[in-house]
Amino acid sequence: MKAMICEAFGPLENLQWKEVPDPVLAPDKVRVRIHVASIGFMDTLMARGLYQLKPPLPYVPGACGAGEVIEVGSQISDIKVGDRVSFLNYYGAFAEQIVTDEASIVVLPPSMSYEQAATYRLSYNPAYLGMVYRAHMQPGETLLVTGASGGVGLAAVRLGKVLGARVIAAIGTPGKEDVVRQAGADEVVSYSQGAPLREQVKALTDGKGADVILDVVGGDVFDECMRCLNFMGRIIVMGFTSGRIAEAKTNLLLLKNASLLGVFLGGWMTRDLPGLKRLNHDLLALAEAGKIPAIVTHRFAMTDSVNAMNTLLSRKTVGKIVLENHF
Ligand SMILES: NC(=O)c1ccc[n+]([C@@H]2O[C@H](COP(=O)([O-])OP(=O)(O)OC[C@H]3O[C@@H](n4cnc5c(N)ncnc54)[C@H](OP(=O)(O)O)[C@@H]3O)[C@@H](O)[C@H]2O)c1
């Protein structure tokens, strides 16, 4: 098969599309022909050696994709050749094939396209885990989402509305207001322009702040989030796209009876398989009802993954970027 190969961590330009041996199928694994993969910020971190997990080299980047099952190991009983599936791993998706664990796979309903399947796992999965399982967000609460125009952020905005929250979308790059409003945001604020974020959010919440904050940016934006959290509020620590891991002032948590909640989808899904199945069951039901559409704005050929990842890092994109194989 052909795959995007990373032989050394560093600039994304190190990656090369080349012929490699087909991955070996073990008895407990499934082989998928990949039709569509999606790009997340973590893929760009991992290939540059900046992610918390460093795969053995050489490796194939790409966490998430969708395609058809073309072979199953002798111990697999619930998945069969021909099934349309999505998969979520740490890596292996920017290729023509992947051999993966049964646990990483979700069999798709007929109505779900490969494009939607390849994008919802690394956007709606972490957003749902954070808002529903960790923050126990309630209808009528106010949700603030930072990095709201990105893959996870836009999914959080959309899901926040589906769950009955009032959603404030926070963006850093001007020009992304329309897309977050189209996803359902009730209000839009900026962490790069105008008054400090805390003041913008307090002005929209009668001085109280947000009940739930989902933060993918970290750094100075996280510091501002700590200052505009309501009493009994919950901050979901999802990522650090700003590049700085913030330190929380615990006195603010004490004064507000507030909670700081870490969310790490990869660590959780390997420890709570029934929980992961429940979560995807709920999300597929929402997808079938048309409530969580894929928000894809850029499409590239799989061979063009480096260009696609650089496009994501430019901060000019919104929603998800997908990579397509044309067999
Ligand atoms: N914890 C988990 O389980 C989990 C799961 C999935 C993803 N994540 C993390 O969540 C974060 C977002 O992932 P994603 O795939 O949604 O990324 P994305 O699509 O690239 O979106 C990230 C957003 O962050 C904002 N941003 C602020 N400062 C930035 C900077 N210096 N460089 C780039 N973007 C910046 C951008 O919006 P503006 O330009 O408007 O500021 C951008 O829309 C990443 O840190 C990722 O690793 C965590």
The ligand as an SDF file (V2000), in Angstrom:
LIG
                    3D

 48 52  0  0  0  0  0  0  0  0999 V2000
   -8.1650   16.3590   25.1090 N   0  0  0  0  0  0  0  0  0  0  0  0
   -8.6190   15.6430   24.0870 C   0  0  0  0  0  0  0  0  0  0  0  0
   -9.0900   14.5040   24.2190 O   0  0  0  0  0  0  0  0  0  0  0  0
   -8.5590   16.2400   22.7250 C   0  0  0  0  0  0  0  0  0  0  0  0
   -9.1890   15.6560   21.6260 C   0  0  0  0  0  0  0  0  0  0  0  0
   -9.1150   16.2990   20.3870 C   0  0  0  0  0  0  0  0  0  0  0  0
   -8.3730   17.4820   20.2720 C   0  0  0  0  0  0  0  0  0  0  0  0
   -7.7540   17.9890   21.3790 N   0  0  0  0  0  0  0  0  0  0  0  0
   -6.9880   19.2430   21.3380 C   0  0  0  0  0  0  0  0  0  0  0  0
   -7.9060   20.2990   21.1180 O   0  0  0  0  0  0  0  0  0  0  0  0
   -7.2120   21.3530   20.4800 C   0  0  0  0  0  0  0  0  0  0  0  0
   -7.9960   21.7750   19.2340 C   0  0  0  0  0  0  0  0  0  0  0  0
   -7.9160   20.7370   18.2770 O   0  0  0  0  0  0  0  0  0  0  0  0
   -8.6130   20.9200   16.8520 P   0  0  0  0  0  0  0  0  0  0  0  0
   -8.3190   19.6780   16.1010 O   0  0  0  0  0  0  0  0  0  0  0  0
   -9.9910   21.4110   17.0300 O   0  0  0  0  0  0  0  0  0  0  0  0
   -7.7210   22.1090   16.2540 O   0  0  0  0  0  0  0  0  0  0  0  0
   -8.0850   23.2120   15.1230 P   0  0  0  0  0  0  0  0  0  0  0  0
   -9.1480   22.6980   14.2360 O   0  0  0  0  0  0  0  0  0  0  0  0
   -6.7780   23.6300   14.5550 O   0  0  0  0  0  0  0  0  0  0  0  0
   -8.6980   24.4030   15.9760 O   0  0  0  0  0  0  0  0  0  0  0  0
   -7.9140   25.0580   16.9330 C   0  0  0  0  0  0  0  0  0  0  0  0
   -8.3870   26.4700   17.1300 C   0  0  0  0  0  0  0  0  0  0  0  0
   -7.5210   27.0760   18.1030 O   0  0  0  0  0  0  0  0  0  0  0  0
   -7.3900   28.4550   17.8150 C   0  0  0  0  0  0  0  0  0  0  0  0
   -6.0220   28.8790   18.1040 N   0  0  0  0  0  0  0  0  0  0  0  0
   -5.6790   29.7750   19.0510 C   0  0  0  0  0  0  0  0  0  0  0  0
   -4.3680   29.9540   19.0900 N   0  0  0  0  0  0  0  0  0  0  0  0
   -3.8400   29.1710   18.1290 C   0  0  0  0  0  0  0  0  0  0  0  0
   -2.5210   28.9600   17.6690 C   0  0  0  0  0  0  0  0  0  0  0  0
   -1.4780   29.5970   18.2220 N   0  0  0  0  0  0  0  0  0  0  0  0
   -2.3380   28.0920   16.6630 N   0  0  0  0  0  0  0  0  0  0  0  0
   -3.3930   27.4510   16.1190 C   0  0  0  0  0  0  0  0  0  0  0  0
   -4.6830   27.6240   16.5190 N   0  0  0  0  0  0  0  0  0  0  0  0
   -4.8940   28.4930   17.5170 C   0  0  0  0  0  0  0  0  0  0  0  0
   -7.7710   28.6560   16.3500 C   0  0  0  0  0  0  0  0  0  0  0  0
   -8.8490   29.5870   16.2890 O   0  0  0  0  0  0  0  0  0  0  0  0
   -8.5500   31.1680   16.2150 P   0  0  0  0  0  0  0  0  0  0  0  0
   -7.6370   31.3570   15.0470 O   0  0  0  0  0  0  0  0  0  0  0  0
   -9.9000   31.7660   16.0220 O   0  0  0  0  0  0  0  0  0  0  0  0
   -7.9280   31.5220   17.5230 O   0  0  0  0  0  0  0  0  0  0  0  0
   -8.2710   27.3020   15.8780 C   0  0  0  0  0  0  0  0  0  0  0  0
   -9.5510   27.3830   15.2760 O   0  0  0  0  0  0  0  0  0  0  0  0
   -5.7960   20.8300   20.1850 C   0  0  0  0  0  0  0  0  0  0  0  0
   -4.9360   21.2620   21.2080 O   0  0  0  0  0  0  0  0  0  0  0  0
   -5.9640   19.3310   20.2410 C   0  0  0  0  0  0  0  0  0  0  0  0
   -4.7620   18.6730   20.5510 O   0  0  0  0  0  0  0  0  0  0  0  0
   -7.8280   17.3940   22.5790 C   0  0  0  0  0  0  0  0  0  0  0  0
  1  2  1  0
  2  3  2  0
  2  4  1  0
  4  5  1  0
  4 48  2  0
  5  6  2  0
  6  7  1  0
  7  8  2  0
  8  9  1  0
  8 48  1  0
  9 10  1  0
  9 46  1  0
 10 11  1  0
 11 12  1  0
 11 44  1  0
 12 13  1  0
 13 14  1  0
 14 15  2  0
 14 16  1  0
 14 17  1  0
 17 18  1  0
 18 19  2  0
 18 20  1  0
 18 21  1  0
 21 22  1  0
 22 23  1  0
 23 24  1  0
 23 42  1  0
 24 25  1  0
 25 26  1  0
 25 36  1  0
 26 27  1  0
 26 35  1  0
 27 28  2  0
 28 29  1  0
 29 30  1  0
 29 35  2  0
 30 31  1  0
 30 32  2  0
 32 33  1  0
 33 34  2  0
 34 35  1  0
 36 37  1  0
 36 42  1  0
 37 38  1  0
 38 39  2  0
 38 40  1  0
 38 41  1  0
 42 43  1  0
 44 45  1  0
 44 46  1  0
 46 47  1  0
M  CHG  2   8   1  16  -1
M  END
$$$$
